[in-house]
Amino acid sequence: MASFPKRTVTCGGLRGEDERRDVVLNGWVDVVRDLGGLLFIDLRDRYGVTQAVVDPDVVDAERLARARELRPEYVVALAGTVRRRPAENVNRERATGAVEVLVRDLEILNRSKTPPFEIRDDAQVSDEVRLRYRYLDLRRSSLRGALEKRNAFFLALRRALEREGYIEVETPLLTRMTPEGSREYVVPSRVHPGRYYALPQSPQVFKQLLMIGGLDRYFQIARCLRDEDLRADRQPEFTQLDLELSFGDEEDVFSIIESVLRDAIRDTFQREVAVPFRRMAYQEAMDRYGLDKPDLRFGLEIRELAGCLRGSGFRVVDEVLAAGGLVRGLVVEGGAERLSRKEIDGLTEFVAGFGAKGLAFLKADAAGALSGSLARFVDGERRARLRAECGFRDGDLLLVVADRPAVACRSLGELRNELARRLGLVPRDERLEFTWITEFPMCEWSDEEQRFVATHHPFTMFSEEEPGQLERGPGKVRARAYDLVLNGWELGSGSVRIHTREEQQRVFQLLGIAPDEAREKFGFFLEAFEYGAPPHAGIALGLERTLALLLGRGNIRDLVAFPKTASAKCLLTGAPTDVPEQVLRDLGLPCAAPQRGAEDCPARGGG
């Protein structure tokens, strides 16, 4: 068996007090500098970088020849003695910068082709190339550091939950399809032709069964999969902190999550988080910020404008109000000068992407003169009301959307975030604005499906103001559900669960799940309710999202070792790929050739 000199210290472990110590380092060559006589090698591993020096007066000709052969990303073993660097040569930006290793022996463990990009955090490389060579990208300190923080955060969460008496239990990855609101990946069964498993969107049903099983306090750092369109805060595979507790309610969930996050963030990031977190009802969030995941680090609140603009002669406003729509807007302080007409036209196109039919505006210059599409509809009295009710002053810009409630809220909420980005309204500090959003509607009417659909999922307990309201006026029933939001990102959702068969069947009926269908899909679940299900509640938090915000990353991809693209492809392996016809026949699946395009070609080998 071949052997090699094994490291006695990492490339990030040496300090001044190690002077005269004999050491062995293993790692990758980061930089080689040949000064004609002396040869300087920066050797890198996961823990840091150490400078090594090859002196022709110290090593023999064979070892010197090996050293001169070195190139970036060669894997080597170096043996030598630690010495202090001269004061003028100390690298104060490197933890090991006070020392270097005088090499007496060197062995090349493996050679490397020239990498497709430099292994540097500031290297300008396309995302496609980074993902294609992800194993090289992982050598960058910033990406590696993100994964190390992920590991430390997960350990801190486990320690905090263990202190609270929670037990970690793994739930199945092969299960049956459930109507939880997102599309599932399906897996054909070979031994049961024509039947399929589903990969879990979440452990929802199983964690409730664990409560019925008496485990009382459960958690899991769970892998979940959803076949949905991807964004910066989504991947088809993700990890969540899944938690459930018996004999508890919303307040118990709020308390444990606040405590666990506070402790884990303190342990991992040495940052203090104030508890309890702020709370805001869903309707307040929609009225003030347009979205149920508001970024509360800046103002720019949405204003109700129906009273100011009703009857002004602006036909669109009156028509929208007559149809039950909303007229709302944003006052941009100093916006009259900060945003040009061309930029406002761009914002009009922006809100059109969220369904808004237009974006009216009103400017008041420093002298008070009005301009814009609303100017001729705003007389002195209306202007006074805008000033009193909305704070619209000279130099400001008013942006207005008149549309259906869902469209008006969403478009203005997204516009608020876009303006904050463009105008630099988001504070540059590391502020963490955790907020619980509560009192969601139990269900919403779907025009596409022509039925009510669950706002969260069908296992959420509801709050009726009077008996029978769920059947008579389901749109007005509130769910005992809650979301945790941080800086404009939804970290996760939870709820108090239904724990009786009768109430669960009422919800299934409301959602159009017939008794036969309910028995087929959830018979095992409904039956479990008949054997003493305790009151219980829980939550699931997306951990990549949480860590991305804590680390100041704009994309969760940096928190995933091997992520997918926006089209759910793995550029490294080429997945998804074709499957041999025999495998398809064994599964009872058709063998028709897939539609292929250039983007479907498998990943190429080589450099």
C-alpha positions, 0 to 999 in steps of 0.5 A, a space after each residue: 500500500 502506497 503511503 505518504 507523509 501525513 500532516 501533523 498540522 493544518 495549513 491554518 494552524 501555525 502561529 509564532 509560538 510554533 517557531 522551530 517546530 518540525 511539521 508536515 503539511 498536506 494541501 493544494 498549491 495556491 500560488 508558486 513564486 519562483 524568485 530565481 533562487 528561493 521558491 515560495 509556495 502558498 499551500 492551502 487546505 480547508 483551514 487556511 494558507 501557509 507560506 512554505 520556502 524551498 531553499 536550494 541550499 537546504 534541499 537536494 537537486 531532486 526535491 528542488 526539481 519537484 518544487 519547480 514542477 509545481 503548479 496551482 492545484 497540485 496536491 502535495 505533502 511538505 515537511 519542514 521547520 517553522 520559522 518566523 518571517 522578518 517583521 517587514 514580510 509579515 502578512 497581517 491579513 493571514 492568520 499564519 502570516 507571522 511564520 513560514 515553513 522552510 521545506 526539507 522534503 516535498 512529495 507530489 501526491 497528485 497533479 492537476 490540469 490547469 483549472 477553468 478558473 482561478 480559485 479566488 473569491 474575487 475571480 470573475 467567473 460565470 455561474 454556469 462555469 462555477 456550477 459545472 466545476 462545483 468541486 473546484 468552486 468549493 475550494 474557495 474560502 467564502 463558499 467553504 466558509 458558508 458550508 462550515 457555518 451551515 454545519 455549526 448552525 445545525 449543531 447549535 440548533 440540535 444542542 438548543 433543542 436537546 436542552 428543551 427535551 426535543 427528540 430527533 426522528 427521521 421520517 420516510 423519504 418514500 411516501 404517498 402523494 399529499 395535497 400540500 400545495 406544491 408539486 411533488 416529485 414522483 418515484 415509480 415502483 418496480 415491485 408494484 407496477 403502475 404505482 408511485 411513491 412521492 418524495 416528501 414536500 415536508 414531513 407534515 403527516 408523519 410528524 403529526 403521527 409522531 404526536 399521536 404516537 406520544 413522542 411529545 416533542 419532535 424535531 428533524 433537520 429534514 431534507 425536503 423536495 418540491 418540483 416548483 419553479 426556482 428563485 434565489 430563495 428556492 432549490 428543488 432540494 432543501 433543508 428545514 428545521 421541522 418541529 412539532 410539540 404536543 399539548 401546546 399552541 401558538 405561544 409555545 411554538 413562538 417561545 421555543 423558536 425564538 429561544 432556539 434561534 437566539 441561542 443558535 445565532 449567538 453560538 454560531 455568529 456571536 450576534 444577539 437577537 432580541 426576543 420576543 419577536 415582533 408580531 403582525 396580523 396578516 391583514 396589517 401586513 397587506 395593508 401597510 406593506 402589500 406582502 405577507 413577508 414585509 421587510 421592516 428595515 425601512 419605511 415607505 409604507 403603502 397608503 390608502 388613497 381612496 378617500 383622497 382620489 374618489 370622485 376626482 374625475 380620474 375614471 380608472 379610480 372610480 371604476 376600480 372602487 365601484 368594482 370593489 378594488 383598491 386605490 393605494 400608493 407609495 410616497 417617495 420622499 424627495 422622489 420628484 428629483 430622484 426619479 426621472 420620467 424614464 425611470 417611472 416608465 420603467 417602474 410601470 413596466 415593473 408592476 405590470 409584471 405583477 398584473 397591475 394595469 398601470 402606475 399613475 404618478 404625481 410629482 411636486 417640485 421644490 416650488 410646489 408645482 404639480 406634474 404627472 398623470 394625476 396632476 390635473 385631477 388633484 385640486 387644492 383640497 385634495 392636495 391638502 388631504 394628501 399632505 395630511 393623510 399621506 405626508 405628500 410634500 413638496 419634492 415628493 413623488 406619489 406612485 399609485 396603483 388602482 386594481 383588484 385587491 390581490 393585484 394592488 397589494 402584490 404590485 405595490 409590495 414588490 414596488 416598495 422593495 424595488 424602490 428600496 433597492 434602487 434608492 438605497 433605503 435598506 440599512 447597510 447594518 446587520 439588522 435582523 427584523 424577525 417578525 411573526 405574521 399571524 391570523 392568515 385567512 383559512 382559505 382563498 378562492 382559486 379562480 383557476 380551480 373554481 374552489 377554495 384552496 388552503 392558504 397554508 395546508 389542509 391540516 391547519 386548525 381554524 378559528 370560527 367566530 361562531 359555529 358553522 362559519 367554516 361552511 357558511 363563510 369560509 373566506 372570513 375564517 381565520 387560520 391558526 397559522 403563522 409565518 416567520 419572516 426575516 428582512 423580507 424573506 419568509 423563513 417558514 410556516 407553522 400552525 396549530 393542527 387539527 387533531 380530531 377526525 370531525 374537524 379534519 373532515 370538515 376542512 377536506 369537504 370545504 377544499 373539495 376533497 370528497 369522503 371517498 378521496 379522503 379515505 383513499 389518500 388519508 384513511 390511515 391519518 384519519 383513523 389515527 385521530 380516533 385513537 387519542 390524538 393530542 392537541 399539537 402545533 408545529 412549524 418548519 423553517 427553511 435553513 438555507 434561507 435563514 443562513 443566507 440572510 445571516 451571512 448576507 448572501 443574496 442566494 441560497 445556492 451558496 448554502 448548498 454543496 451541489 445546487 441546481 440551476 433555475 431550470 432544476 438541472 445539475 450542471 455538474 452531473 448533467 441530471 436529469 438524464 436519460 434512463 436505459 430502456 430496460 430500466 423503464 420497461 422494468 418500471 412499466 414506463 413508456 420508452 418514448 425518446 425525450 424531447 432534447 435541446 441544447 440545454 439538455 445535453 449531458 455535462 461534458 468531461 474534460 477541461 
